Amino acid sequence: MLADKPSTASALPQVIEHKPRAFHSFPGAQYILPSDDEERSRLELQHRVICRALGNRLFIVPLSIKKGDKILDCGTGSGIWLLDIAKAVPPEVGLQGIDIESRLFPSSKPENVNFSVETALRLPDGWQDAFTFVHQRLLIAGLQAKEWPQVLREIHRVLAPGGWVQLLEAKEEQGADNKPVTMRQRALNKALFSARGLLLDCATHMPDLLWEAGFESVEVRELHLPVGAWAGDEGIETRESFLNVFRGMKTPVLKAGGLGFISSEEEFDSMMDGLAREWDETEGSTINLCVFCAQKPPSEN
Ligand SMILES: C[S@@+](CC[C@H](N)C(=O)[O-])C[C@H]1O[C@@H](n2cnc3c(N)ncnc32)[C@H](O)[C@@H]1O
């Protein structure tokens, strides 16, 4: 159902009525996914799916973590990656998670783990050269094209000389001519990202962005995760994890009046159901991710 029209003429889109989920309220941030219990569960499933795709590893940078090292997780969400790292490293390793929203931070944590509300765009001045390793995963739905260079410069600044960064991002999908709902949903996604100035093809730009920020030894690994019932239980887990990313975009899409693709909440939900069905029925469907590893030069002349 469409909400009542505003009484005065306005260029603002007509919001489509729905029950909104909870979102961050960080000034200026364009991040489009919710931060509620449902999102926490999704992030936990997504973490398992991604670790499995990495061969049950939390990171692939060539680093052995030792006492006294410090690790930063940028855009930590529920902190699930950091909590798993805490189980794998000595308690003398300092673990810091930052996010623009604290609602998903875990209620209990080991003593060497700390969480704070910061934006990746401006990390604390005192963190200069402090970290051996910075991890950042899936900020694609939060960073604008003009913000990526700044975020990478900040990561470079807070890394110690010789320190490593690992980023993981979704790869913009191409093709799928035989999947009409997928094509339509992709076009909607593109319109939403563009309306917010977000960089949907950040994975394509990342190697250059990393070099430009001063990193070296830049390496990229692509991951192709089978998605849908045709790929068994793992395909179903991948489907649930990533379908719920798109379901989480319902409020921003409906608040933006459907962006020319959607005219009711039911239509949005039925698009999501159709997407799941296409993944289930199309053997070979994949979710494509890229992992980027890069090093801050050991000494800067
Ligand atoms: C898709 S979630 C991923 C969470 C976590 N990295 C993971 O993989 O489980 C993206 C997270 O980035 C955070 N975020 C978005 N924009 C941010 C910014 N400018 N600075 C820091 N965090 C940000 C969001 O609040 C959200 O928790």
The ligand as a Gaussian input file, in Angstrom:
#p B3LYP/6-31G(d) Opt

LIG

0 1
 C       27.969000      -6.043000       6.162000
 S       28.466000      -5.543000       7.752000
 C       29.930000      -6.549000       7.948000
 C       30.338000      -6.722000       9.389000
 C       31.637000      -7.500000       9.606000
 N       32.752000      -6.873000       8.904000
 C       31.493000      -8.920000       9.154000
 O       31.989000      -9.251000       8.078000
 O       30.871000      -9.714000       9.897000
 C       29.180000      -3.931000       7.490000
 C       29.477000      -3.198000       8.767000
 O       30.184000      -2.000000       8.420000
 C       29.745000      -0.966000       9.280000
 N       30.061000       0.327000       8.655000
 C       29.440000       0.934000       7.627000
 N       30.034000       2.109000       7.330000
 C       31.078000       2.249000       8.191000
 C       32.080000       3.237000       8.392000
 N       32.142000       4.356000       7.656000
 N       32.988000       3.040000       9.370000
 C       32.943000       1.912000      10.142000
 N       32.013000       0.954000      10.004000
 C       31.100000       1.104000       9.043000
 C       28.268000      -1.255000       9.451000
 O       27.718000      -0.594000      10.579000
 C       28.261000      -2.774000       9.564000
 O       28.364000      -3.208000      10.883000

